[in-house]
Structure formats: C-alpha cells, structure tokens
C-alpha cells in the first residue's frame, strides 16, 4: 500500500525527534499496538545513545498512528518516547 505522510505528522515528527524514513519503517516493519476508533498503530524501538533535551537516552520508540483508506495508508500523527526497552 502507498503511504501518505500528512503535513501534521511531519510537523510532530520534527518536534518529537523522528524522521520521515523512521515513520515509513515503523509502518512497514513495526509491531502492532492498540489504537482508538478506526485507526491503526505500529511501533518500533531504535537505538538512540545520545542526549535529548539535556538527558541521555539509550533508545527511542517511534509510534505511528494511521488509517487505511482504499489503496493507501494515511498517517494521523507520530509519537516518540525516549528511554530503554527490553525485548
């Protein structure tokens, strides 16, 4: 399916520390997580190993929220969490 990245998603991604390629990767290869209503969501954990806003984090978790419309996946928003996750 074709992925359509909405401008709102890109704005939130920039603010929260995710890239366009990470959003696409999460949708293609992430694991499913719960979402409200007719929305779907996937997440993926990436190595980070750097500081963000003055604090060091080992990893970041990118969550993409989206809807499926006909032949496309349309993003709603993206969330980014910093910390450390175990398998």
N, C-alpha and C positions, 0 to 999 in steps of 0.2 A: 504494500500500500504506500501511496505517496504521503509524505509527512509535510504538513503546512505549519510552519512556525509563526504564530501570531506575534505582532509587534509588542503586545503586552508581555508575552513570555520572554522575549528578548530583553526588554527593559528590566524585568525582575531578575533574569539570569545575570545580567551585568551587575546589578546591585548586590546580588547574593553570592556571586563568585562562581557561576557555571558558564561554560562555553556552548556555542551552537553545536559543536561536534559531540560534546557530552550529552546534550539533550537528545540528539538523534541516536546516540549509542544506547542511552537508557531505554528509549522506546523500542529499539531493535533487540537489545540483549539483556535488559534489566529483568528483575524478578517482580511479579505482580504484587501489589499491595492494595488494601481496601481504598475505595473512593466512594464519594456520595453520589446519589442520583444515577443518571445515565453516563456518568464519567468513568473512565478507567485510569489506572495509575500504575506506574512502574518505578522501581528504584534501583540504584546501583551504588556501590561503595568504591571510591577511588583513593589511591594513596595521595596524601597531600604533603606531609612532612615539611610544613613551613608555618610562619605566623600569619594570622589574620586578625586585624584589629587589636594588635598587641599581645596576642596569646598564641602559643604553639599548638598545632593540631596534627596528629598522625594521619588522619583520614578525613574525607568529606563524603557525605551521602547526598546524591542528587536524586530528587524525586520529580518526575514529570507527570502532570495531570493532563488528560486529553479526552477527546470524544472521537468516536468513529462515525464519519459521515460518508455514506455511499462508498466511494473508492478511495477515501482519504482519511488520514488521522490528522486532526486539528488540535494543536496544543491549547490549553487553557492557561496554565501557569507552571512555574517550576519552583521548587523549594530546595534549599541547600542547608544541610546540617553539618556541623564540624564536631569531631570527636574521635572515638575509636570504637569499632565494631568487631565482634568476634564472629567467626563462621557459624 
